[in-house]
Amino acid sequence: MSVDNAHVDELRPPERVLMAPGPTNLPSSVLRALTAPITGHKDPFFLRVMDETAQFLRTVYQTQNQTTLSLPGTGGAGMEASLANLIQDGDEVVVCQNGLFGERMADIVRRHGGIVAEVSAPWGKPVDPDDVRKALANGRAKVVAVVHGETSTGVQQQIDPIGRIAGEHDAMLLVDAVATLGGMPVVPDEWGSAICYSASQKCISAPPGLSTITVSDQAMERIRSRKVPVDCWYFDLNLHDKYWFAEGRAYHHTAPVLMVYALREALRIIVDEGLETRFERHDLHRRALTAALESLELEFLPAPQDRLPTVLSILVPDNVDDARVRGALLNEFGIEIGGGLGPYTGKMWRIGVMGHSASRENVLLFLSAMETLLTREHYGLAPGTALAAAKAVYSEANGTGH
């Protein structure tokens, strides 16, 4: 439709309950940060906001790394920056692949001239650390890249053993924590990771558009001593490091000021809540949802020991229409969940237990809607089964969830 010489109404988006694996609903103070007075990107006030944001990020990442900051761009910016900075033409990189985002890592490695040594597992299962050890046995690999929480499948990868194996072979560990930071423990210092990155819109509950990243001192030394410059100027971490931390703040780009305000406020909320309390909250709502979905005899993709607390992946039952259920959830109840990706397109529901959206109110609203819609799909269940199972978990926890 042409808008030339026509009246166009003010934008009025619908209000949704966001329970997909990101983005999440935003706390009211984060929304206010987005409408705060804007400053220039080198204004003393904004420089102070950058310092506070970096320190909050160190707390949330539980790290002492100096180079801990945000990059303009979504989680993919963190992935691109991490790989572009660590690899040079011809470097071998062990890439752990058990879902869409491991596959994306491998694609980026190839585009930057690296050689991919794939360590694969079926979608729905974690990568076997022994397979990583075998891939490193030739001594050629410079980097091991792994996804902590595979958003496409709801699988949690244990990082500790892979980190130890990478260290034994003098390979730099790169960890994708996009689906996990702020919702469960992410400990790059303990893992020995060279770079760990995440995104603003998932468990942190800021708007989409920023990637957070923490880089070890050893990795920064490697980046500074490269034989050739990083082949992606915009994501050269040495330049970003100078912009965030060097004396005089060497100009690199015009920062997304309001987005950094929002990130700073979202991080402040996390620190104020306390990491352990926040992790317990996410786990409580995960347990309530799990009990409810199991009461409906719905099948999870990963085994119990491999499931993420922040993304639950459920196989769509036979004779139930995926698109019809998700469409009705959105249009009738105002609730968004995620569909399947890759080979599970049309075959999976992915439910986020993330940040500000992870609440008792949202869980019970979602379950009530799902019971209604599954009944409509002639999926046999006793009315109230899921709600009763979830409420039992909350009752046992004495109502500690939000």
DOFI-233204 format. One record per residue (C-alpha): x, y, z; residue number from 1; residue in one letter. Coordinates in steps of 0.2 Angstrom, whole numbers. Layout:
BEGIN
<node <X, Y, Z>, NUM, 'A'>,
...
***
This chain:
BEGIN
<node <0, 0, 0>, 1, 'M'>,
<node <7, 17, -5>, 2, 'S'>,
<node <8, 30, 9>, 3, 'V'>,
<node <10, 45, -2>, 4, 'D'>,
<node <-2, 59, 3>, 5, 'N'>,
<node <-11, 47, 14>, 6, 'A'>,
<node <-14, 48, 33>, 7, 'H'>,
<node <-4, 35, 42>, 8, 'V'>,
<node <-9, 31, 60>, 9, 'D'>,
<node <3, 31, 74>, 10, 'E'>,
<node <11, 14, 77>, 11, 'L'>,
<node <2, 4, 90>, 12, 'R'>,
<node <9, -14, 91>, 13, 'P'>,
<node <-1, -27, 100>, 14, 'P'>,
<node <3, -32, 118>, 15, 'E'>,
<node <9, -50, 118>, 16, 'R'>,
<node <15, -62, 131>, 17, 'V'>,
<node <32, -68, 124>, 18, 'L'>,
<node <36, -86, 129>, 19, 'M'>,
<node <46, -90, 113>, 20, 'A'>,
<node <65, -92, 116>, 21, 'P'>,
<node <67, -74, 114>, 22, 'G'>,
<node <64, -60, 114>, 23, 'P'>,
<node <56, -58, 131>, 24, 'T'>,
<node <44, -45, 138>, 25, 'N'>,
<node <53, -30, 145>, 26, 'L'>,
<node <53, -24, 163>, 27, 'P'>,
<node <45, -7, 165>, 28, 'S'>,
<node <61, 2, 170>, 29, 'S'>,
<node <69, -5, 154>, 30, 'V'>,
<node <55, 2, 144>, 31, 'L'>,
<node <58, 19, 152>, 32, 'R'>,
<node <76, 18, 148>, 33, 'A'>,
<node <72, 17, 130>, 34, 'L'>,
<node <63, 34, 131>, 35, 'T'>,
<node <75, 43, 142>, 36, 'A'>,
<node <84, 59, 135>, 37, 'P'>,
<node <97, 54, 123>, 38, 'I'>,
<node <115, 60, 124>, 39, 'T'>,
<node <129, 60, 112>, 40, 'G'>,
<node <139, 44, 112>, 41, 'H'>,
<node <154, 53, 120>, 42, 'K'>,
<node <145, 63, 132>, 43, 'D'>,
<node <152, 61, 150>, 44, 'P'>,
<node <135, 54, 156>, 45, 'F'>,
<node <135, 41, 142>, 46, 'F'>,
<node <153, 36, 146>, 47, 'L'>,
<node <149, 33, 164>, 48, 'R'>,
<node <134, 22, 158>, 49, 'V'>,
<node <147, 12, 147>, 50, 'M'>,
<node <158, 9, 163>, 51, 'D'>,
<node <143, 4, 173>, 52, 'E'>,
<node <137, -8, 159>, 53, 'T'>,
<node <154, -16, 158>, 54, 'A'>,
<node <155, -19, 177>, 55, 'Q'>,
<node <137, -26, 177>, 56, 'F'>,
<node <141, -38, 163>, 57, 'L'>,
<node <157, -44, 173>, 58, 'R'>,
<node <145, -48, 187>, 59, 'T'>,
<node <133, -57, 176>, 60, 'V'>,
<node <147, -67, 167>, 61, 'Y'>,
<node <155, -70, 184>, 62, 'Q'>,
<node <171, -65, 176>, 63, 'T'>,
<node <186, -54, 180>, 64, 'Q'>,
<node <190, -50, 161>, 65, 'N'>,
<node <193, -32, 157>, 66, 'Q'>,
<node <187, -34, 140>, 67, 'T'>,
<node <168, -36, 144>, 68, 'T'>,
<node <157, -26, 134>, 69, 'L'>,
<node <142, -25, 121>, 70, 'S'>,
<node <143, -25, 103>, 71, 'L'>,
<node <130, -17, 91>, 72, 'P'>,
<node <120, -31, 83>, 73, 'G'>,
<node <111, -47, 89>, 74, 'T'>,
<node <119, -63, 95>, 75, 'G'>,
<node <125, -67, 78>, 76, 'G'>,
<node <136, -51, 79>, 77, 'A'>,
<node <144, -59, 95>, 78, 'G'>,
<node <146, -76, 85>, 79, 'M'>,
<node <154, -67, 70>, 80, 'E'>,
<node <165, -56, 80>, 81, 'A'>,
<node <172, -70, 91>, 82, 'S'>,
<node <176, -81, 76>, 83, 'L'>,
<node <183, -67, 65>, 84, 'A'>,
<node <195, -62, 79>, 85, 'N'>,
<node <201, -79, 84>, 86, 'L'>,
<node <204, -87, 67>, 87, 'I'>,
<node <216, -83, 53>, 88, 'Q'>,
<node <216, -89, 36>, 89, 'D'>,
<node <219, -108, 36>, 90, 'G'>,
<node <217, -111, 55>, 91, 'D'>,
<node <208, -127, 59>, 92, 'E'>,
<node <193, -125, 71>, 93, 'V'>,
<node <184, -139, 80>, 94, 'V'>,
<node <165, -134, 79>, 95, 'V'>,
<node <153, -144, 90>, 96, 'C'>,
<node <137, -146, 80>, 97, 'Q'>,
<node <121, -153, 87>, 98, 'N'>,
<node <108, -140, 81>, 99, 'G'>,
<node <106, -124, 70>, 100, 'L'>,
<node <118, -113, 79>, 101, 'F'>,
<node <132, -125, 79>, 102, 'G'>,
<node <130, -126, 60>, 103, 'E'>,
<node <130, -107, 59>, 104, 'R'>,
<node <147, -107, 68>, 105, 'M'>,
<node <154, -119, 55>, 106, 'A'>,
<node <147, -108, 41>, 107, 'D'>,
<node <155, -92, 48>, 108, 'I'>,
<node <172, -101, 51>, 109, 'V'>,
<node <172, -106, 32>, 110, 'R'>,
<node <168, -88, 27>, 111, 'R'>,
<node <183, -82, 37>, 112, 'H'>,
<node <195, -94, 29>, 113, 'G'>,
<node <196, -107, 43>, 114, 'G'>,
<node <195, -126, 41>, 115, 'I'>,
<node <181, -134, 50>, 116, 'V'>,
<node <183, -150, 60>, 117, 'A'>,
<node <166, -155, 63>, 118, 'E'>,
<node <161, -164, 79>, 119, 'V'>,
<node <143, -169, 77>, 120, 'S'>,
<node <128, -176, 88>, 121, 'A'>,
<node <110, -179, 83>, 122, 'P'>,
<node <98, -164, 86>, 123, 'W'>,
<node <92, -167, 103>, 124, 'G'>,
<node <108, -174, 111>, 125, 'K'>,
<node <124, -165, 117>, 126, 'P'>,
<node <141, -167, 109>, 127, 'V'>,
<node <152, -181, 117>, 128, 'D'>,
<node <168, -173, 124>, 129, 'P'>,
<node <177, -189, 119>, 130, 'D'>,
<node <173, -184, 101>, 131, 'D'>,
<node <181, -167, 104>, 132, 'V'>,
<node <196, -175, 111>, 133, 'R'>,
<node <198, -186, 95>, 134, 'K'>,
<node <196, -171, 84>, 135, 'A'>,
<node <210, -162, 93>, 136, 'L'>,
<node <222, -177, 93>, 137, 'A'>,
<node <231, -171, 77>, 138, 'N'>,
<node <237, -155, 86>, 139, 'G'>,
<node <231, -143, 72>, 140, 'R'>,
<node <216, -135, 79>, 141, 'A'>,
<node <218, -117, 86>, 142, 'K'>,
<node <200, -115, 92>, 143, 'V'>,
<node <185, -126, 99>, 144, 'V'>,
<node <168, -118, 97>, 145, 'A'>,
<node <153, -124, 106>, 146, 'V'>,
<node <135, -119, 110>, 147, 'V'>,
<node <131, -119, 129>, 148, 'H'>,
<node <112, -119, 126>, 149, 'G'>,
<node <106, -124, 109>, 150, 'E'>,
<node <91, -114, 106>, 151, 'T'>,
<node <85, -124, 91>, 152, 'S'>,
<node <83, -140, 102>, 153, 'T'>,
<node <83, -135, 120>, 154, 'G'>,
<node <99, -145, 123>, 155, 'V'>,
<node <111, -140, 137>, 156, 'Q'>,
<node <130, -144, 133>, 157, 'Q'>,
<node <141, -147, 148>, 158, 'Q'>,
<node <156, -135, 145>, 159, 'I'>,
<node <168, -140, 159>, 160, 'D'>,
<node <174, -156, 151>, 161, 'P'>,
<node <176, -148, 134>, 162, 'I'>,
<node <185, -133, 141>, 163, 'G'>,
<node <197, -145, 150>, 164, 'R'>,
<node <201, -155, 134>, 165, 'I'>,
<node <203, -139, 124>, 166, 'A'>,
<node <216, -133, 137>, 167, 'G'>,
<node <225, -149, 136>, 168, 'E'>,
<node <227, -146, 118>, 169, 'H'>,
<node <232, -128, 119>, 170, 'D'>,
<node <216, -123, 109>, 171, 'A'>,
<node <205, -107, 113>, 172, 'M'>,
<node <188, -111, 119>, 173, 'L'>,
<node <174, -101, 112>, 174, 'L'>,
<node <157, -102, 120>, 175, 'V'>,
<node <140, -97, 114>, 176, 'D'>,
<node <129, -92, 129>, 177, 'A'>,
<node <115, -83, 119>, 178, 'V'>,
<node <101, -94, 127>, 179, 'A'>,
<node <109, -96, 144>, 180, 'T'>,
<node <117, -80, 151>, 181, 'L'>,
<node <106, -72, 165>, 182, 'G'>,
<node <95, -88, 166>, 183, 'G'>,
<node <107, -101, 173>, 184, 'M'>,
<node <126, -101, 178>, 185, 'P'>,
<node <138, -95, 164>, 186, 'V'>,
<node <155, -96, 171>, 187, 'V'>,
<node <168, -92, 157>, 188, 'P'>,
<node <183, -90, 170>, 189, 'D'>,
<node <179, -108, 177>, 190, 'E'>,
<node <177, -115, 159>, 191, 'W'>,
<node <194, -107, 153>, 192, 'G'>,
<node <185, -99, 139>, 193, 'S'>,
<node <194, -87, 128>, 194, 'A'>,
<node <178, -79, 122>, 195, 'I'>,
<node <160, -81, 128>, 196, 'C'>,
<node <146, -71, 120>, 197, 'Y'>,
<node <127, -69, 122>, 198, 'S'>,
<node <113, -57, 117>, 199, 'A'>,
<node <102, -44, 125>, 200, 'S'>,
<node <85, -50, 121>, 201, 'Q'>,
<node <84, -67, 130>, 202, 'K'>,
<node <87, -70, 148>, 203, 'C'>,
<node <94, -53, 151>, 204, 'I'>,
<node <77, -45, 145>, 205, 'S'>,
<node <83, -30, 136>, 206, 'A'>,
<node <77, -27, 118>, 207, 'P'>,
<node <85, -36, 103>, 208, 'P'>,
<node <100, -27, 95>, 209, 'G'>,
<node <115, -29, 106>, 210, 'L'>,
<node <127, -44, 109>, 211, 'S'>,
<node <137, -45, 125>, 212, 'T'>,
<node <154, -52, 125>, 213, 'I'>,
<node <168, -56, 137>, 214, 'T'>,
<node <186, -59, 131>, 215, 'V'>,
<node <200, -66, 142>, 216, 'S'>,
<node <216, -57, 143>, 217, 'D'>,
<node <225, -71, 134>, 218, 'Q'>,
<node <213, -70, 120>, 219, 'A'>,
<node <215, -51, 118>, 220, 'M'>,
<node <234, -53, 118>, 221, 'E'>,
<node <232, -66, 103>, 222, 'R'>,
<node <220, -54, 94>, 223, 'I'>,
<node <232, -39, 96>, 224, 'R'>,
<node <247, -50, 90>, 225, 'S'>,
<node <239, -56, 74>, 226, 'R'>,
<node <250, -57, 59>, 227, 'K'>,
<node <236, -49, 48>, 228, 'V'>,
<node <222, -38, 54>, 229, 'P'>,
<node <205, -45, 58>, 230, 'V'>,
<node <196, -47, 42>, 231, 'D'>,
<node <180, -39, 48>, 232, 'C'>,
<node <183, -20, 53>, 233, 'W'>,
<node <167, -17, 61>, 234, 'Y'>,
<node <169, -32, 73>, 235, 'F'>,
<node <188, -30, 77>, 236, 'D'>,
<node <188, -33, 96>, 237, 'L'>,
<node <204, -23, 98>, 238, 'N'>,
<node <195, -7, 91>, 239, 'L'>,
<node <180, -10, 102>, 240, 'H'>,
<node <191, -13, 117>, 241, 'D'>,
<node <199, 4, 114>, 242, 'K'>,
<node <182, 12, 112>, 243, 'Y'>,
<node <176, 5, 128>, 244, 'W'>,
<node <191, 6, 139>, 245, 'F'>,
<node <206, 16, 132>, 246, 'A'>,
<node <211, 33, 139>, 247, 'E'>,
<node <201, 45, 128>, 248, 'G'>,
<node <190, 32, 121>, 249, 'R'>,
<node <196, 30, 103>, 250, 'A'>,
<node <181, 33, 92>, 251, 'Y'>,
<node <175, 17, 83>, 252, 'H'>,
<node <156, 19, 80>, 253, 'H'>,
<node <141, 29, 85>, 254, 'T'>,
<node <135, 19, 99>, 255, 'A'>,
<node <116, 14, 100>, 256, 'P'>,
<node <114, 25, 116>, 257, 'V'>,
<node <96, 21, 121>, 258, 'L'>,
<node <100, 2, 118>, 259, 'M'>,
<node <114, 3, 130>, 260, 'V'>,
<node <104, 13, 142>, 261, 'Y'>,
<node <91, -2, 141>, 262, 'A'>,
<node <105, -15, 143>, 263, 'L'>,
<node <112, -6, 158>, 264, 'R'>,
<node <95, -6, 166>, 265, 'E'>,
<node <91, -24, 162>, 266, 'A'>,
<node <108, -29, 170>, 267, 'L'>,
<node <105, -18, 185>, 268, 'R'>,
<node <89, -28, 188>, 269, 'I'>,
<node <98, -45, 187>, 270, 'I'>,
<node <112, -39, 199>, 271, 'V'>,
<node <98, -32, 211>, 272, 'D'>,
<node <88, -49, 210>, 273, 'E'>,
<node <104, -59, 213>, 274, 'G'>,
<node <111, -72, 202>, 275, 'L'>,
<node <107, -87, 213>, 276, 'E'>,
<node <89, -81, 216>, 277, 'T'>,
<node <87, -77, 197>, 278, 'R'>,
<node <93, -95, 193>, 279, 'F'>,
<node <81, -103, 206>, 280, 'E'>,
<node <67, -93, 198>, 281, 'R'>,
<node <70, -99, 181>, 282, 'H'>,
<node <72, -117, 187>, 283, 'D'>,
<node <56, -116, 197>, 284, 'L'>,
<node <46, -111, 182>, 285, 'H'>,
<node <55, -124, 171>, 286, 'R'>,
<node <50, -137, 184>, 287, 'R'>,
<node <32, -131, 184>, 288, 'A'>,
<node <31, -131, 165>, 289, 'L'>,
<node <39, -148, 164>, 290, 'T'>,
<node <27, -156, 176>, 291, 'A'>,
<node <13, -149, 167>, 292, 'A'>,
<node <18, -154, 150>, 293, 'L'>,
<node <23, -172, 156>, 294, 'E'>,
<node <5, -173, 163>, 295, 'S'>,
<node <-1, -170, 146>, 296, 'L'>,
<node <10, -184, 140>, 297, 'E'>,
<node <19, -173, 128>, 298, 'L'>,
<node <36, -179, 123>, 299, 'E'>,
<node <52, -168, 125>, 300, 'F'>,
<node <66, -169, 112>, 301, 'L'>,
<node <81, -170, 124>, 302, 'P'>,
<node <83, -183, 138>, 303, 'A'>,
<node <79, -175, 156>, 304, 'P'>,
<node <98, -174, 160>, 305, 'Q'>,
<node <101, -164, 144>, 306, 'D'>,
<node <87, -151, 145>, 307, 'R'>,
<node <90, -133, 146>, 308, 'L'>,
<node <81, -124, 160>, 309, 'P'>,
<node <78, -109, 148>, 310, 'T'>,
<node <71, -117, 132>, 311, 'V'>,
<node <59, -132, 133>, 312, 'L'>,
<node <57, -141, 116>, 313, 'S'>,
<node <41, -152, 114>, 314, 'I'>,
<node <37, -163, 100>, 315, 'L'>,
<node <20, -159, 92>, 316, 'V'>,
<node <9, -174, 94>, 317, 'P'>,
<node <2, -184, 80>, 318, 'D'>,
<node <-14, -177, 72>, 319, 'N'>,
<node <-11, -160, 80>, 320, 'V'>,
<node <-8, -145, 69>, 321, 'D'>,
<node <7, -135, 74>, 322, 'D'>,
<node <3, -119, 64>, 323, 'A'>,
<node <-15, -119, 69>, 324, 'R'>,
<node <-11, -121, 88>, 325, 'V'>,
<node <3, -108, 88>, 326, 'R'>,
<node <-8, -96, 77>, 327, 'G'>,
<node <-23, -98, 90>, 328, 'A'>,
<node <-11, -95, 104>, 329, 'L'>,
<node <-5, -79, 97>, 330, 'L'>,
<node <-22, -72, 90>, 331, 'N'>,
<node <-34, -78, 103>, 332, 'E'>,
<node <-23, -78, 119>, 333, 'F'>,
<node <-9, -66, 114>, 334, 'G'>,
<node <4, -78, 118>, 335, 'I'>,
<node <19, -82, 107>, 336, 'E'>,
<node <29, -98, 108>, 337, 'I'>,
<node <42, -104, 95>, 338, 'G'>,
<node <40, -117, 82>, 339, 'G'>,
<node <53, -130, 76>, 340, 'G'>,
<node <68, -126, 65>, 341, 'L'>,
<node <78, -136, 52>, 342, 'G'>,
<node <72, -154, 52>, 343, 'P'>,
<node <59, -150, 66>, 344, 'Y'>,
<node <50, -137, 56>, 345, 'T'>,
<node <32, -140, 60>, 346, 'G'>,
<node <36, -154, 72>, 347, 'K'>,
<node <41, -145, 88>, 348, 'M'>,
<node <36, -131, 100>, 349, 'W'>,
<node <49, -122, 109>, 350, 'R'>,
<node <44, -113, 125>, 351, 'I'>,
<node <55, -100, 133>, 352, 'G'>,
<node <58, -99, 151>, 353, 'V'>,
<node <68, -83, 150>, 354, 'M'>,
<node <70, -67, 160>, 355, 'G'>,
<node <56, -55, 164>, 356, 'H'>,
<node <44, -67, 154>, 357, 'S'>,
<node <48, -82, 167>, 358, 'A'>,
<node <34, -79, 179>, 359, 'S'>,
<node <20, -90, 187>, 360, 'R'>,
<node <7, -79, 180>, 361, 'E'>,
<node <13, -82, 162>, 362, 'N'>,
<node <16, -101, 165>, 363, 'V'>,
<node <-2, -103, 171>, 364, 'L'>,
<node <-9, -92, 157>, 365, 'L'>,
<node <0, -102, 144>, 366, 'F'>,
<node <-5, -119, 151>, 367, 'L'>,
<node <-23, -114, 152>, 368, 'S'>,
<node <-23, -109, 134>, 369, 'A'>,
<node <-14, -125, 128>, 370, 'M'>,
<node <-27, -135, 137>, 371, 'E'>,
<node <-41, -126, 128>, 372, 'T'>,
<node <-32, -128, 111>, 373, 'L'>,
<node <-27, -146, 113>, 374, 'L'>,
<node <-45, -151, 118>, 375, 'T'>,
<node <-50, -142, 102>, 376, 'R'>,
<node <-37, -152, 92>, 377, 'E'>,
<node <-45, -168, 100>, 378, 'H'>,
<node <-30, -172, 109>, 379, 'Y'>,
<node <-36, -182, 124>, 380, 'G'>,
<node <-33, -175, 141>, 381, 'L'>,
<node <-43, -172, 157>, 382, 'A'>,
<node <-47, -153, 159>, 383, 'P'>,
<node <-36, -145, 172>, 384, 'G'>,
<node <-23, -158, 172>, 385, 'T'>,
<node <-8, -147, 167>, 386, 'A'>,
<node <-14, -133, 178>, 387, 'L'>,
<node <-15, -144, 193>, 388, 'A'>,
<node <3, -151, 189>, 389, 'A'>,
<node <10, -134, 188>, 390, 'A'>,
<node <1, -128, 204>, 391, 'K'>,
<node <8, -143, 214>, 392, 'A'>,
<node <25, -138, 210>, 393, 'V'>,
<node <22, -120, 215>, 394, 'Y'>,
<node <13, -125, 231>, 395, 'S'>,
<node <28, -136, 235>, 396, 'E'>,
<node <40, -122, 232>, 397, 'A'>,
<node <29, -111, 244>, 398, 'N'>,
<node <25, -98, 231>, 399, 'G'>,
<node <43, -92, 229>, 400, 'T'>,
<node <40, -89, 210>, 401, 'G'>,
<node <35, -72, 204>, 402, 'H'>,
***
